[in-house]
Amino acid sequence: MDVLWDADGPRTVRAVMDALGDRALAYTTVMTVLDRLDGKQLVTRERVGRAFAYSPAHDREQLTAELMREALAGAGDDRASALVRFAEQVSPDEAAALQAALARVVARAADDTTGS
């Protein structure tokens, strides 16, 4: 995914292999991984000549947020405790970013309830 996120456009299997460098990966292995990522809707693909070119379906931040949401959903009935444990492990800078994001969510919720 990093190769696709860092690319300036869609990448073919060969271009992904080239970007991975000296790793001993078979063309078919990279093709299979990209095909599976397409099946999971993590990448999109378009035909370019006889090959497919792949692009990320979501940016890093969107995918990370989705994975965090899924992990939180797996916490069962005590999601609040899981959130608190997560918050206790973040850096001061990350805590400040969370506080700012939560303030926006609270303000948006207040606007929704007042009809603004």
N, C-alpha and C positions, 0 to 999 in steps of 0.2 A: 504494500500500500504506500509506503514511503516513496518508492520510485514514482508511482503515479501521482502522488500529491506534489512531488517536487518538479514534475514535468510541466512544460509550458503548453501541453496539448495532449491528445490521445497518443498512446504508445502501443506499438505492436509487440508481440511476444519477443521478437529479436531485439527490439529496442530496450525492453525490460531486462532481458538477459545481459545486454551490453552495459546497462546502468548498474547491474549487480556486480559487475567486475569479474574477479578471478575465481569466484565460487564455482565449484565443480557441479553445476546443475545441467541436467539434460534439457533440451528444448521442450520435449514432451512434458517434463515435470513442471516447467514454468507455464506452459500452455494449460495443463490440467488445473493448476492453482488458479490461474486467471479465469478459467471456465467455471470453477467452483465458486469463486468470488462473484461472478456474474449470476450464477444460480441463486446465491444468497442476496442478490440485489445490492451488493457492496460496490460493484463496478458496473459501468455500462459499456457496451461494445458496439462498434459500427464497422461495416465492411469497408476495407480500403484495398482495392484490387482483389487479390486472392486471399488476403489475410484479414484478421480482425484487429482493430485498434481499440484499446481499453482506456477508460477514464474513470476516476473515482466517482461514485454516485453521490457521495457526501464529502464535505471537507473534514479535516481531522477533528475539529471542534464538535461538529454535528455528530460524528460517529462516536466520539468519546462520551458525549452527553447521552446518546442513546444507550451505550453500554452501561453507563452509570445508572440510568433509569431502569434498565432491565435487571441489574444487580439489586437495586433497591426494591423492585417488585418481588424479587426472590426472598426478601427479608421477612415476608409473611405479614402478620398483623402488627408487628412492632417496628414499623418503618421509622418512626421518630427516633428510637434508640440507635438504629443504624446510622441515621443522619447525624446524630450527636457524636457518635464514635468517629465518623468520618471527619466532622468539623474539628474534633480534638486533635487530629493528626495533620492538619494543614499548617503551612507556614504563615507567618504574619501577613505577608503580601497576598497569599491566597485567601486568608481570612478577610482581608479588606475587600478583595474582589467579590467574595461571597456576600459580604455585608452590603455592598453597593448593589449587587444583583437582587438581593432580597428586598432592599428598599424600593427598587423599581417595581418588583412584583407586588408589594404591599400598596404602593401608590396606585398602580394600575387596578388592583382589586377595589381600592377605595373609590376610584373614578367610576368603575363599573357599577358599584352599588348606589352611587349618587346620581347616576345617569349623565355624567359629564362627558 
